[in-house]
Amino acid sequence: MSAHPITLKPIDEVAKYKRTLIPMHIPDGYAIKPILEGIANEDVVRSGVIGFRDFLHTFFDCLISDGYEFAVPPKKPTGMADYPFLNYITNIMVEIGYHGILPENNDLLVINKIPLCAPSVDENGKKKSAKIPASGLVESLRFLVLCGFDFGGADLSEKSLVITETKPLEVSYPDNPVLLVGLKALAIVDIERRNGRTFWNDHNLLRCNYRLLMANKPDIADELSDFLNPLPEKVQEFALNLHQRYTRMGLDCTLSILDDTSFSYANINERNKRLSARDKYQKRIWAFSNSMRNGYSLFVRAKKTDKYIDVIKDFPQALQDKIAEGYGCYRKFGRERCQVDCQGIRLPLDGTILDITKEIEIWLDNEMPSSLKNI
């Protein structure tokens, strides 16, 4: 059976989805990590993050209306949102924030290098091309001008742009200059978190992941509450109740941000507490997820159904049928296109789930490790 090509979503649909990931509420007064102390006082940093969050709404609105002029589809996309332009512009903003110098009045960023846009030499002395081509830099800056940025010292009518110590770039955002402080803070914590991993990652900046700035570890229940915020109130209540029920029983809840956002629940013993988020995700029993492909969903990786067949017989027929079909590589069901069904048995996390809340609890209870059932 031949592999089915990936269908790339139109850029406006990608933008509409990513716009929903911007946090609606950012708290006041949270303590800032020491690494950010030299940027500005904490109140200004927090105001800058809120300013950058507000800018992202403009960014995605421009992407919805004008993105088709900038985001050229690749010949062989690797995912539904695989637009090189998004990678370029995200990482250019991170580079500007990280390497840019803020004057005392915080009204612009002066930058004399964007390493990703310049050739480099590896440890063996071999020359390497820039990770972001000259065209990617210029197009990204042109788009950011549409969003309200200004780039003093740059002629964006040219095909390429040279940035040096003698020819720096002055970056400003006249409508709300303090967002530059937020951009710098978010860029610093983003790069510090990468630890040598790939730069092609918009998970933190385009989501305005302000929790990375917090000196104290974020509360996972608060993160889940933010994640569920767009859903109907009764659905939010159901999901939060599931979270509380199974974390009290001893399951570990881990947030993973990959192509989708997942809160996964796994039995992690003390020896494995230091596993990475990805490794914990692989051990999940069930998970809440939000993705471009499936929207909000509850995924259950049921592995013990043969041990409670009599219990399942009392479930509504539609749920019985889903459980009987199981999960795994979509091609095992005789279909070519991957639907990421290896994630588990999928139930839409919407109003329809409210009719089977009790059955879901019974189902998940029976999938729990025996060592945790009586906790």
N, C-alpha and C positions, 0 to 999 in steps of 0.2 A: 504494500500500500504506500503510495507516494505521499510525501509531506505536503500539507496544504499551506500555501503562502499566507503570511500574516497580513491582515487587513488593517491598514493605518487609518486612524480616525482623523477626520478633518481638523485642522488646527483650531477652529473656533470651538469645536466640541471638547478638544483637549483643554483649552483655556477655561471653558465653563466648568469642567470637572475640577481642575486645579484651583479655580477660584473658590470652590466650596471648602477647600482645605485650609483656608486662611482662618485663624482663630477669631471668633466673634468678640470674645471678652478676654482682655489681658488685665490681670490684677494689679493693684497699686501696692507699692511698698515692699516688694520682694527684695531680698538681699542679693547683691551682685557679686559674682565671682571675683576674687582678688586680681586675676589676670587682666581685668578690665579697668582697674582703678586709675590708670594713667590717662584714660580717654577724656573723661569729664566726671562731674559728680553724679551720684547714683540717680538723682531725680532727672537729670538731663539725659542720662543713658536710657532710663525707662521711657521718657517722653520721645526720645529718638526712635525707640523700637515701635511705639504706637504710631509715630509718623511714618515709619517704613511699612507697617502693616496697612495703613491707609493708602500709601502709594501702591501697594500690590493690587488693590482693587482697580486703580487706574491702569496699571500694567496689564492686567488680564482683560479689562474692557478694550484697551487698544489692540490687544492680541486677537480678541473676538472680531473687532471691526476691520483691522488692517493687517492681521497676521499673515494672511495669504500672500501678501506682497514680500514678506521676509522669510517665512518658514517654508523652505523648499523641501518636499518629501525626498527621502533617500531612495535609491533604486531597490535596495533590499532591506526594508525595515526589520528591526529585531524585536519591536514591540509596537503596541497600538498607539503610543505617544512618542515614537522615535523620530524626533525632528532635531537635527544637529544644531539648528539655530537656537533652540531652547538651552542646549548644553553650553553653547558659546556664550550667550548673553548672561546666563546664570553665573558662570565662572568668571566672566569679565567683571561683573558686579562684585563678586567675592574678591577678586584681585584688586579692584579699585578700593574697596573697603579695607582690605588687609594692608596693602602697601601705601595707601594714601596717607598724607600727613594733614592733620587738622590744625588750623591756626587757633589762637585763643578764643576767638569769637564763634568758632564752630560753624562758619557760614560757607565753607568750601573744603574740598579735599584736593591737595596738590599731589600729583603722582608722576614719578619720573621713570617708572618701569611697570610693565605688565608681563611677568616672566612667561606665562603661557602663550603669549603672542610673539615671543622672540625665540630664535634658534638657540640651541644649547649644545654643550659638549658633555658626553657621559664620562664615567670614571676611566674608560679606556682611551679617551681622547678622540672618540668618534663624534662627528658633528651630527646633531639631530634636528630635524625640522621643528618649527613651532607647532605646538599642539592645537592652537587656534590660528587659522590662516588669516592673512591681512584682510581679505574680504569679509571674514567672519567678524573681525574687530570693527570695521567701518560700519557694516550693516547693523551690528548690535548698538553702536553709539547712535546711529541714525534713528533707530527705533526708540531708544531711551529719550531722545529729543522729543519725539511724539508724546512721551509720557511725562514731560515736564522738566527733564534734565537739561543742563547747559554745559557745554564743553569748551571752555576758553582755550584758545591756542590750537584748536583743531580745525582743519579744513575738511569737512566731511563730504565735500564734492569730489575729493580725490579717491582713487581706488585703494590706497594704502595710507597708513599713518605711522609716523616715526615718533616715539616718545623717549626722550632721554633727559638727563639731568640739566642739559642746556636748553632743552625744548620740552618742558613738562606740560602735563595736561591739568587744567584747572576745572574741577568738577563741582558743579553747584546745582541746587534745586531751589530756585527762587521762591516758589510758593510755600515751602515749609523747610527751611534750611536744616532744622534739627534732625530730620530723618537721616542726614549724613552721619550723625553720631550713632544712630541705630544701625545703619548699614555697616559701619566700622565694627561695632560691637558684635553683630551677628557674624560678620566675616571672620573675626578673630576666633570666636568659639567654634565656628564651622571648620576652619583649617586645623585648629588644634585637635579637633575630634577625629579628623581623617586619618592621622597616623600613617601617612604614606599610601593610603588607599587611593583608588582612582578619583580624579577630580570631577568626573562626569556624574554629578550628583546634585539634583535640585531639591532634595528632600528637606533640607533645613532652611535655606534662604527663601525659596518661593512659598514655603508654608509659614514663614515668619516664626520659626521654632524658638520662641523667646525662652522656653524652659532651659535651653542650653546655657543661658546667662545666669541661671539661679545658683546661688552659693549652696543652697540646701537641695537635697534630692527631691524631685517632684513627686507628688502623691499620685500613684497609678490610677486611683479611683477618680481623681480630678481630671486626669488626662482622658479617661474613658468617658466621663461626663461631657467634656468638650467635644469628643469624637461623635457622640450620640446626639449632640445638640440639634442638628437639622431634622431629626426624626420626630414623629408624633409623640406627645407626652407619655401616653400609655406604653408605647414601645420602649421609650427611654427607661421608664420605670421597670419594665420587665427585664431589660438587659442589665440594668444596675443590680436588680435583685439576684439575677443569675451570678453576676460577678461576686456579690457579697456571699452568696450561699457556698460557692465552690472555693473561694479563697479561704473562707473560714474552715472548710474541710481540709485544707492543706495544699490545694493546687497553687502553683506559681503563675502569676499573670505577667506576661512580657509584651511590651509594645515593640513591633517590628515595622519599619518603614522601608519598603522596597518599591516595587511597582505599585503595590497596594499598601494600605494601612491595616495592620492586624493586631488585635489583642488576643494572644494565644494563651491557653490554659493547659499546663502540663504538670506532671508529678515529678518534681525536681528534688532529689535528696540533698542533704547537706554537702555531700562530697562534690555535687555538680552545681552548686550555687553560683560558681564563678564562670559558668558556661556563657558563651556569647549569646546575644539575642537571637541570632540566626540558628544556633545550635538548640536553644530552648524551643524555638519555633518548630524545629524538626521533630521534637518530642511531644508536640501538642496532642491533646485529646479532642479539644474543640476550640473554636476561635470565632471572634467577631471580625468582620473584614469589610472594607470599602474599597472598591476598585472601579476603573472605567468599564471593565467587562461586565461585572455583575452588580454593581451598586452595593448597597449595604446588605450583608448576608451573615447568617450563622452557619458555620461549617462544622460538621461533626465527623470525626474519623472513627466511626464505629468499628470495633474489632472483636466484640464479644457477643454479637447478636445471637449466635447459636446457643448461648447459655441462658437466654431469657426469651425464648420464642413465645412462651405462653403469655408473657407480659405484653409483647408487641401485638398479639392478637386482639387486645382490647383497645388499640389505638385506632383513630379514624383511618379509613381505607387508603386515603391519599398518602398519609404518612407511612403506613405499612408498605405501600408500593415503593416509596422513595428509599426506605430502609432495605427492602428486598433487592433493589437495583444495585445498591452498594456504591462504591466509588473507586477511582483509580484512573489510570491513563484513559483518556476519552476514546482512544482507538479500540479499546477492548469492547466498546459498545457498538463497533462497526461504523464509527464516524471518523472522518479524517481530521477535521479542524480541532485543534487543541482548545479545550474549554477550561483548562486548569482544574479538572475534576479530581486531580490527585489531592486537592486541598481537603476534600471530604464531601459528605453528603450536604448539599446546599439547601438552606431554607431562606427565602427572602426575609430580610429584617424590616418588615412593614406591618401594616394593620392586620394582614392575614394571619400573622403568627400568634395573635392574641387569642385565637380560637383553640390553640393547642399548647398553651403555656404549661399546663399541668403535665401533659404527656411528655413534653420536652424535659421537664425536671426528672420524671421517672426514667426516661431514656438515658439521660446523662448520669443519673445515680447508678444505673446498672453498668455504665461504662467506667465508673470510678474504680481505681485500684482498691482491692480488698483491704489493704492496710489503712486506707483513709476513710472508708465508709462509716465507721463508727466514731469518728472524731467529732 
